[in-house]
Structure formats: structure tokens, C-alpha cells
Amino acid sequence: MAARTLILLRHAKAEPEGDLGDELRPLAAKGRRQAPGVGRLLRDEVGGVDVALVSTALRTRETFKLLAAELPAPDPTLVADLYQAGPRQVLAMLRELDDAARTVLVVGHEPTISGLAYLLHGAKDSLAQQVSLGISTATSCLISVPGRWADLDRGAAQLVRVLRPED
């Protein structure tokens, strides 16, 4: 069985929290520059994605919209639970995916994105060290999933690369 690819992406740089609250924070100018760069990086690495799970927060939706202009991707599946979910809750969501999905993108928030990458990656190496303390905005973790989505578990995948766009 060929490996699947999981891309865990922290949203691009957002404006500080204002009167509207955290969930409605839009991307900052830097984030609007970062997101298309992320799309190009991912296009060069994986070609395109089959499934995109995106938090309902404004900054994640905006990140996806801008990166999808550069990366072949389907319409996103907006998942309200991604906003507050921890690594184990996102893992449970991934286990429900159809095995026809070969490449899956999750656009979410810290510390969940880096925490899940660390949880899935079984090795204690330099890549694990890079994500162990969190990742910056617009950073993506490319993970090779060797089996079915339903079998995804702690240490059952390999963090292959951590991609950061040029600022």
C-alpha cells in the first residue's frame, strides 16, 4: 500500500485580537503575503491535495483561500471543532477519512498542529525537535502515513519535512 501524505499547517500571520474576538481575527498584511507562498511550496512538494480540513476561524479560512489559488485543492471542509481541538481530537477526525484520500491538508492552530506532528512522528530526531516547542505561522509539517487513515496513531507516521515560506 502506497503511503498517504498528511499536511498539518498553522494559519498565516493574523492581526492581533480586537473587539470581535479571537475567532474573527483576519490575516495581517504579512499573512496575506505568506499564504500564497505556502501554496507554492506545497504545490512543489505534493502537487495537490484531495481533502482540505479547515478550521472555521477567519484567519484559517483566509489562509486556505490564498494558498488554494496556488495549489490544486478541493473546496475546503470547514470544521468548527478544529478551532478548539487538541491533537488527539484532530487525530480522531483523521481516522474517519476515506482511504481514497491520498493527500490531506489540515489548516489549524497552535499548539495543536505541532503537537499532532510530534505525536504522530515516532522518532526523536531533529525534525521532532523542530516541532516539539511549537511552530511559527504559515509553517507546514509534511507527514508520511504508511497505512490506512483508520490506523493512524501515535508514532505510526513519519514527519518528513517542516516547510516555512520566505517572509
Contact map, one row per residue, 1 for C-alpha under 8 A:
11100000000000000000000000000000000000000000000000000000000000000000000000000000000000000000000000000000000000000000000000000000000000000000000001100000000000000000000
11110000000000000000000000000000000000000000000000000000000000000000000000000000000000000000000000000000000000000000000000000000000000000000000001100000000000000000000
11111000000000000000000000000000000000000000000000000000000000000000000000000000000000000000000000000100000000000000000000000000000000000000000111100000000000000000000
01111100000000000000000000000000000000000000000000000000000000000000000000000000000000000000000000001110000000000000000000000000000000000000000111100000000000000000000
00111110000000000000000000000000000000000000000000000000000000000000000000000000000000000000000000000111000000000000000000000000000000000000011110000000000000000000000
00011111000000000000000000000000000000000000000000000000000000000000000000000000000000000000000000000011110000000000000000000000000000000000111110000000000000000000000
00001111100000000000000000000000000000000000000000000000000000000000000000000000000000000000000000000011110000000000000000000000000000000001111000000000000000000000000
00000111110000000000000000000000000000000000000000000000000000000000000000000000000000000000000000000000111100001100100000000000000000000001111000000000000000000000000
00000011111000000000000000000000000000000000000000000000000000000000000000000000000000000000000000000000111110001000000000000000000000000111100000000000000000000000000
00000001111100000000000000000000000000000000000000000000000000000000000000000000000000000000000000000000001111001000000000000000000000111111000000000000000000000000000
00000000111111000000000000000000000000000000000000000000001100100000000000000000000000000000000000000000001110000000000000000000000000001110000000000000000000000000000
00000000011111000000000000100111011000000000000000000000001100100000000000000000000000000000000000000000000000000000000000000000000000001110000000000000000000000000000
00000000001111100000000000110111010000000000000000000000000000000000000000000000000000000000000000000000000000000000000000000000000000001100000000000000000000000000000
00000000001111110000000011110010000000000000000000000000001000000000000000000000000000000000000000000000000000000000000000000000000000000000000000000000000000000000000
00000000000011111000000011110000000000000000000000000000000000000000000000000000000000000000000000000000000000000000000000000000000000000000000000000000000000000000000
00000000000001111100000010000000000000000000000000000000000000000000000000000000000000000000000000000000000000000000000000000000000000000000000000000000000000000000000
00000000000000111111110010000000000000000000000000000000000000000000000000000000000000000000000000000000000000000000000000000000000000000000000000000000000000000000000
00000000000000011111110010000000000000000000000000000000000000000000000000000000000000000000000000000000000000000000000000000000000000000000000000000000000000000000000
00000000000000001111100000000000000000000000000000000000000000000000000000000000000000000000000000000000000000000000000000000000000000000000000000000000000000000000000
00000000000000001111111110000000000000000000000000000000000000000000000000000000000000000000000000000000000000000000000000000000000000000000000000000000000000000000000
00000000000000001111111110000000000000000000000000000000000000000000000000000000000000000000000000000000000000000000000000000000000000000000000000000000000000000000000
00000000000000001101111110000000000000000000000000000000000000000000000000000000000000000000000000000000000000000000000000000000000000000000000000000000000000000000000
00000000000000000001111110000000000000000000000000000001111000000000000000000000000000000000000000000000000000000000000000000000000000000000000000000000000000000000000
00000000000000000001111111000000000000000000000000000000111000000000000000000000000000000000000000000000000000000000000000000000000000000000000000000000000000000000000
00000000000001111101111111100000000000000000000000000000111000000000000000000000000000000000000000000000000000000000000000000000000000000000000000000000000000000000000
00000000000001100000000111110000000000000000000000000000011001000000000000000000000000000000000000000000000000000000000000000000000000000000000000000000000000000000000
00000000000111100000000011111111000000000000000000000000011001100000000000000000000000000000000000000000000000000000000000000000000000000000000000000000000000000000000
00000000000011100000000001111111000000000000000000000000000000000000000000000000000000000000000000000000000000000000000000000000000000000000000000000000000000000000000
00000000000000000000000000111111100000000000000000000000000000000000000000000000000000000000000000000000000000000000000000000000000000000000000000000000000000000000000
00000000000110000000000000111111110000000000000000000000000000000000000000000000000000000000000000000000000000000000000000000000000000000000000000000000000000000000001
00000000000111000000000000111111111000000000000000000000000000100000000000000000000000000000000000000000000000000000000000000000000000000100000000000000000000000000000
00000000000110000000000000111111111100000000000000000000000000100100000000000000000000000000000000000000000000000000000000000000000000000000000000000000000000000000000
00000000000000000000000000001111111110000000000000000000000000000000000000000000000000000000000000000000000000000000000000000000000000000000000000000000000000000000001
00000000000110000000000000000111111111000000000000000000000000000000000000000000000000000000000000000000000000000000000000000000000000000100000000000000000000000000111
00000000000100000000000000000011111111100000000000000000000000110110000000000000000000000000000000000000000000000000000000000000000000000100000000000000000000000000000
00000000000000000000000000000001111111110000000000000000000000000111110000000000000000000000000000000000000000000000000000000000000000000000000000000000000000000000000
00000000000000000000000000000000111111111000000000000000000000000010000000000000000000000000000000000000000000000000000000000000000000000000000000000000000000000000110
00000000000000000000000000000000011111111100000000000000000000000010000000000000000000000000000000000000000000000000000000000000000000000110000000000000000000000001100
00000000000000000000000000000000001111111110000000000000000000000111111000000000000000000000000000000000000000000000000000000000000000000000000000000000000000000000000
00000000000000000000000000000000000111111111000000000000000000000010011000000000000000000000000000000000000000000000000000000000000000000000000000000000000000000000000
00000000000000000000000000000000000011111111100000000000000000000000000000000000000000000000000000000000000000000000000000000000000000000000000000000000000000000010100
00000000000000000000000000000000000001111111111100000000000000000000001000000000000000000000000000000000000000000000000000000000000000000000000000000000000000000000000
00000000000000000000000000000000000000111111111100000000000000000000011100000000000000000000000000000000000000000000000000000000000000000000000000000000000000000000000
00000000000000000000000000000000000000011111111000000000000000000000000000000000000000000000000000000000000000000000000000000000000000000000000000000000000000000000000
00000000000000000000000000000000000000001111111000000000000000000000000000000000000000000000000000000000000000000000000000000000000000000000000000000000000000000000000
00000000000000000000000000000000000000000111111110000000000000000000000000000000000000000000000000000010000000000000000000000000000000000000000000000000000000000000000
00000000000000000000000000000000000000000111111110000000000000000000001100000000000000000000000000000000000000000000000000000000000000000000000000000000000000000000000
00000000000000000000000000000000000000000110011111000000000000000000001110000000000000000000000000000010000000000000000000000000000000000000000000000000000000000000000
00000000000000000000000000000000000000000000011111110000000000000000001111000000000000000000000000000111100000000000000000000000000000000000000000000000000000000000000
00000000000000000000000000000000000000000000000111110000000000000000000011000000000000000000000000001111000000000000000000000000000000000000000000000000000000000000000
00000000000000000000000000000000000000000000000011111000000000000000000011011000000000000000000000001011100000000000000000000000000000000000000000000000000000000000000
00000000000000000000000000000000000000000000000011111100000000000000000011111000000000000000000000000001111000000000000000000000000000000000000000000000000000000000000
00000000000000000000000000000000000000000000000000111110000000000000000000011110000000000000000000000001111000000000000000000000000000000000000000000000000000000000000
00000000000000000000000000000000000000000000000000011111000110010000000000011110010000000000000000000000011100000000000000000000000000000000000000000000000000000000000
00000000000000000000000000000000000000000000000000001111100110000000000000000111111000000000000000000000001100000000000000000000000000000000000000000000000000000000000
00000000000000000000001000000000000000000000000000000111110110000000000000000111011000000000000000000000000000000000000000000000000000000000000000000000000000000000000
00000000000000000000001110000000000000000000000000000011111110000000000000000001001000000000000000000000000000000000000000000000000000000000000000000000000000000000000
00000000000000000000001111100000000000000000000000000001111111000000000000000000000000000000000000000000000000000000000000000000000000000000000000000000000000000000000
00000000001101000000001111100000000000000000000000000000111111100000000000000000000000000000000000000000000000000000000000000000000000000000000000000000000000000000000
00000000001100000000000000000000000000000000000000000111111111110000000000000000000000000000000000000000001100000000000000000000000000000000000000000000000000000000000
00000000000000000000000000000000000000000000000000000111111111111000000000000000000000000000000000000000000000000000000000000000000000000000000000000000000000000000000
00000000000000000000000001100000000000000000000000000000011111111100000000000000000000000000000000000000000000000000000000000000000000000000000000000000000000000000000
00000000001100000000000000100011001000000000000000000000001111111110000000000000000000000000000000000000000000000000000000000000000000000000000000000000000000000000000
00000000000000000000000000000000001000000000000000000100000111111111000000010000000000000000000000000000001000000000000000000000000000000000000000000000000000000000000
00000000000000000000000000000000000000000000000000000000000011111111100000000000000000000000000000000000000000000000000000000000000000000000000000000000000000000000000
00000000000000000000000000000001001100100000000000000000000001111111110000000000000000000000000000000000000000000000000000000000000000000000000000000000000000000000000
00000000000000000000000000000000001111110000000000000000000000111111111000000000000000000000000000000000000000000000000000000000000000000000000000000000000000000000000
00000000000000000000000000000000000100100000000000000000000000011111111110000000000000000000000000000000000000000000000000000000000000000000000000000000000000000000000
00000000000000000000000000000000000100100000000000000000000000001111111100000000000000000000000000000000000000000000000000000000000000000000000000000000000000000000000
00000000000000000000000000000000000100110010000000000000000000000111111100000000000000000000000000000000000000000000000000000000000000000000000000000000000000000000000
00000000000000000000000000000000000000110110001110000000000000000011111110000000000000000000000000000000000000000000000000000000000000000000000000000000000000000000000
00000000000000000000000000000000000000000010001110000000000000000001111111000000000000000000000000000000000000000000000000000000000000000000000000000000000000000000000
00000000000000000000000000000000000000000000000111110000000000000001001111110000000000000000000000000000000000000000000000000000000000000000000000000000000000000000000
00000000000000000000000000000000000000000000000011110000000000000000000111110000000000000000000000000000000000000000000000000000000000000000000000000000000000000000000
00000000000000000000000000000000000000000000000000010000000000000000000011111000000000000000000000000000000000000000000000000000000000000000000000000000000000000000000
00000000000000000000000000000000000000000000000000111100000000010000000011111100000000000000000000000000000000000000000000000000000000000000000000000000000000000000000
00000000000000000000000000000000000000000000000000111100000000000000000000111110000000000000000000000000000000000000000000000000000000000000000000000000000000000000000
00000000000000000000000000000000000000000000000000001111000000000000000000011111000000000000000000000000000000000000000000000000000000000000000000000000000000000000000
00000000000000000000000000000000000000000000000000001111000000000000000000001111111000000000000000000000000000000000000000000000000000000000000000000000000000000000000
00000000000000000000000000000000000000000000000000000011100000000000000000000111111000000000000000000000000000000000000000000000000000000000000000000000000000000000000
00000000000000000000000000000000000000000000000000000010000000000000000000000011111110000000000000000000000000000000000000000000000000000000000000000000000000000000000
00000000000000000000000000000000000000000000000000000111000000000000000000000011111110000100000000000000000110000000000000000000000000000000000000000000000000000000000
00000000000000000000000000000000000000000000000000000011100000000000000000000011111110000000000000000000000110000000000000000000000000000000000000000000000000000000000
00000000000000000000000000000000000000000000000000000000000000000000000000000000111111000000000000000000000000000000000000000000000000000000000000000000000000000000000
00000000000000000000000000000000000000000000000000000000000000000000000000000000111111111100000000000000000000010000000000000000000000000000000000000000000000000000000
00000000000000000000000000000000000000000000000000000000000000000000000000000000000111111100000000000000000000110000000000000000000000000000000000000000000000000000000
00000000000000000000000000000000000000000000000000000000000000000000000000000000000011111110000000000000000000011011001000000000000000000000000000000000000000000000000
00000000000000000000000000000000000000000000000000000000000000000000000000000000000011111111000000000000000000000001000000000000000000000000000000000000000000000000000
00000000000000000000000000000000000000000000000000000000000000000000000000000000000011111111100000000000000000000000000000000000000000000000000000000000000000000000000
00000000000000000000000000000000000000000000000000000000000000000000000000000000010011111111110000000000000000000001000000000000000000000000000000000000000000000000000
00000000000000000000000000000000000000000000000000000000000000000000000000000000000000111111111000000000000000000001000000000000000000000000000000000001100000000000000
00000000000000000000000000000000000000000000000000000000000000000000000000000000000000011111111100000000000000000000000000000000000000000000000000000000000000000000000
00000000000000000000000000000000000000000000000000000000000000000000000000000000000000001111111110000000000000000000000000000000000000000000000000000000000000000000000
00000000000000000000000000000000000000000000000000000000000000000000000000000000000000000111111110000000000000000000000000000000000000000000000000001101000000000000000
00000000000000000000000000000000000000000000000000000000000000000000000000000000000000000011111110000000000000000000000000000000000000000000000000001111000000000000000
00000000000000000000000000000000000000000000000000000000000000000000000000000000000000000001111111000000000000000000000000000000000000000000000000001100000000000000000
00000000000000000000000000000000000000000000000000000000000000000000000000000000000000000000111111101000000000000000000000000000000000000000000000001100000000000000000
00000000000000000000000000000000000000000000000000000000000000000000000000000000000000000000000111111000000000000000000000000000000000000000000000001000000000000000000
00000000000000000000000000000000000000000000000000000000000000000000000000000000000000000000000011111100000000000000000000000000000000000000000000011000000000000000000
00000000000000000000000000000000000000000000000000000000000000000000000000000000000000000000000001111100000000000000000000000000000000000000000000000000000000000000000
00010000000000000000000000000000000000000000000001100000000000000000000000000000000000000000000011111111000000000000000000000000000000000000000000000000000000000000000
00111000000000000000000000000000000000000000000011000000000000000000000000000000000000000000000000111111000000000000000000000000000000000000000000000000000000000000000
00011110000000000000000000000000000000000000010111100000000000000000000000000000000000000000000000001111100000000000000000000000000000000000000000000000000000000000000
00001110000000000000000000000000000000000000000011111000000000000000000000000000000000000000000000001111110000000000000000000000000000000000000000000000000000000000000
00000111100000000000000000000000000000000000000010111000000000000000000000000000000000000000000000000011111000000000000000000000000000000000000000000000000000000000000
00000111100000000000000000000000000000000000000000011100000000000000000000000000000000000000000000000001111100000000000000000000000000000000000000000000000000000000000
00000001111000000000000000000000000000000000000000011110000100010000000000000000000000000000000000000000111110000000000000000000000000000000000000000000000000000000000
00000001111000000000000000000000000000000000000000000110000100000000000000000000011000000000000000000000011111011000000000000000000000000000000000000000000000000000000
00000000111000000000000000000000000000000000000000000000000000000000000000000000011000000000000000000000001111111000000000000000000000000000000000000000000000000000000
00000000010000000000000000000000000000000000000000000000000000000000000000000000000000000000000000000000000111111110000000000000000001100000000000000000000000000000000
00000000000000000000000000000000000000000000000000000000000000000000000000000000000001000000000000000000000011111110000000000000000001100000000000000000000000000000000
00000000000000000000000000000000000000000000000000000000000000000000000000000000000011100000000000000000000111111111000000000000000000000000000000000000000000000000000
00000001110000000000000000000000000000000000000000000000000000000000000000000000000000100000000000000000000111111111100000000000000000000000000000000000000000000000000
00000001000000000000000000000000000000000000000000000000000000000000000000000000000000000000000000000000000001111111110000000000001111100000100000000000000000000000000
00000000000000000000000000000000000000000000000000000000000000000000000000000000000000100000000000000000000001111111111000000000001101000000000000000000000000000000000
00000000000000000000000000000000000000000000000000000000000000000000000000000000000000110110000000000000000000011111111100000000000000000000000000000000000000000000000
00000001000000000000000000000000000000000000000000000000000000000000000000000000000000000000000000000000000000001111111110000000001000000000101000000000000000100000000
00000000000000000000000000000000000000000000000000000000000000000000000000000000000000000000000000000000000000000111111111000001001100000000000000000000000000100000000
00000000000000000000000000000000000000000000000000000000000000000000000000000000000000100000000000000000000000000011111111000000000000000000000000000000011000000000000
00000000000000000000000000000000000000000000000000000000000000000000000000000000000000000000000000000000000000000001111111000000000000000000000000000001111111100000000
00000000000000000000000000000000000000000000000000000000000000000000000000000000000000000000000000000000000000000000111111100001000000000000001000000000011111100000000
00000000000000000000000000000000000000000000000000000000000000000000000000000000000000000000000000000000000000000000011111110000000000000000000000000000011111000000000
00000000000000000000000000000000000000000000000000000000000000000000000000000000000000000000000000000000000000000000000011111001000000000000000000000000001001000000000
00000000000000000000000000000000000000000000000000000000000000000000000000000000000000000000000000000000000000000000000001111111100000000000000000000000000000000000000
00000000000000000000000000000000000000000000000000000000000000000000000000000000000000000000000000000000000000000000000000111111100000000000000000000000000000000000000
00000000000000000000000000000000000000000000000000000000000000000000000000000000000000000000000000000000000000000000000000011111110000000000000000000000000000000000000
00000000000000000000000000000000000000000000000000000000000000000000000000000000000000000000000000000000000000000000000000011111111000000000000000000000000000111100000
00000000000000000000000000000000000000000000000000000000000000000000000000000000000000000000000000000000000000000000010010111111111100000000000000000000000000100000000
00000000000000000000000000000000000000000000000000000000000000000000000000000000000000000000000000000000000000000000000000011111111110000000000000000000000000000000000
00000000000000000000000000000000000000000000000000000000000000000000000000000000000000000000000000000000000000000000000000000111111111100000000000000000000000000100000
00000000000000000000000000000000000000000000000000000000000000000000000000000000000000000000000000000000000000000110110000000011111111100000000000000000000000000000000
00000000000000000000000000000000000000000000000000000000000000000000000000000000000000000000000000000000000000000110010000000001111111000000000000000000000000000000000
00000000000000000000000000000000000000000000000000000000000000000000000000000000000000000000000000000000000000000100000000000000111111100000000000000000000000000000000
00000000000000000000000000000000000000000000000000000000000000000000000000000000000000000000000000000000000001100110000000000000011111110000000000000000000000000000000
00000000010000000000000000000000000000000000000000000000000000000000000000000000000000000000000000000000000001100100000000000000011011111010000000000000000000000000000
00000000010000000000000000000000000000000000000000000000000000000000000000000000000000000000000000000000000000000000000000000000000001111110000000000000000000000000000
00000000011110000000000000000000000000000000000000000000000000000000000000000000000000000000000000000000000000000000000000000000000000111110000000000000000000000000000
00000000111110000000000000000010011001000000000000000000000000000000000000000000000000000000000000000000000000000000000000000000000000011111000000000000000000000001100
00000000111100000000000000000000000001000000000000000000000000000000000000000000000000000000000000000000000000000000000000000000000000111111100000000000000000000111100
00000011110000000000000000000000000000000000000000000000000000000000000000000000000000000000000000000000000000000000000000000000000000000111110000000000000000000111000
00000111100000000000000000000000000000000000000000000000000000000000000000000000000000000000000000000000000000000100100000000000000000000011111000000000000000111110000
00001111000000000000000000000000000000000000000000000000000000000000000000000000000000000000000000000000000000000000000000000000000000000001111100000000000000111110000
00001111000000000000000000000000000000000000000000000000000000000000000000000000000000000000000000000000000000000000100010000000000000000000111110000000000011111000000
00111100000000000000000000000000000000000000000000000000000000000000000000000000000000000000000000000000000000000000000000000000000000000000011111000000000011110000000
00111100000000000000000000000000000000000000000000000000000000000000000000000000000000000000000000000000000000000000000000000000000000000000001111111001000111000000000
11110000000000000000000000000000000000000000000000000000000000000000000000000000000000000000000000000000000000000000000000000000000000000000000111110000000110000000000
11110000000000000000000000000000000000000000000000000000000000000000000000000000000000000000000000000000000000000000000000000000000000000000000011111011000000000000000
00000000000000000000000000000000000000000000000000000000000000000000000000000000000000000000000000100000000000000000000000000000000000000000000011111111000000000000000
00000000000000000000000000000000000000000000000000000000000000000000000000000000000000000000011111100000000000000000000000000000000000000000000010111111000000000000000
00000000000000000000000000000000000000000000000000000000000000000000000000000000000000000000011110000000000000000000000000000000000000000000000000011111000000000000000
00000000000000000000000000000000000000000000000000000000000000000000000000000000000000000000001000000000000000000000000000000000000000000000000000111111100000000000000
00000000000000000000000000000000000000000000000000000000000000000000000000000000000000000010011000000000000000000000000100000000000000000000000010111111110110000000000
00000000000000000000000000000000000000000000000000000000000000000000000000000000000000000010000000000000000000000000000100000000000000000000000000000011111110000000000
00000000000000000000000000000000000000000000000000000000000000000000000000000000000000000000000000000000000000000000001111000000000000000000000000000001111110000000000
00000000000000000000000000000000000000000000000000000000000000000000000000000000000000000000000000000000000000000000001111100000000000000000000000000000111111000000000
00000000000000000000000000000000000000000000000000000000000000000000000000000000000000000000000000000000000000000000000111000000000000000000000011000001111111000000000
00000000000000000000000000000000000000000000000000000000000000000000000000000000000000000000000000000000000000000000000111000000000000000000001111000001111111100000000
00000000000000000000000000000000000000000000000000000000000000000000000000000000000000000000000000000000000000000000000111100000000000000000001110000000001111110000000
00000000000000000000000000000000000000000000000000000000000000000000000000000000000000000000000000000000000000000000110110000011000000000000111100000000000011111100000
00000000000000000000000000000000000000000000000000000000000000000000000000000000000000000000000000000000000000000000000000000010000000000000111100000000000001111100000
00000000000000000000000000000000000000000000000000000000000000000000000000000000000000000000000000000000000000000000000000000010000000000000111000000000000000111110000
00000000000000000000000000000000000000000000000000000000000000000000000000000000000000000000000000000000000000000000000000000010010000000011110000000000000000111111000
00000000000000000000000000000000000000001000000000000000000000000000000000000000000000000000000000000000000000000000000000000000000000000011110000000000000000001111100
00000000000000000000000000000000000001000000000000000000000000000000000000000000000000000000000000000000000000000000000000000000000000000111000000000000000000000111110
00000000000000000000000000000000010011001000000000000000000000000000000000000000000000000000000000000000000000000000000000000000000000000110000000000000000000000011111
00000000000000000000000000000000010010000000000000000000000000000000000000000000000000000000000000000000000000000000000000000000000000000000000000000000000000000001111
00000000000000000000000000000100110000000000000000000000000000000000000000000000000000000000000000000000000000000000000000000000000000000000000000000000000000000000111
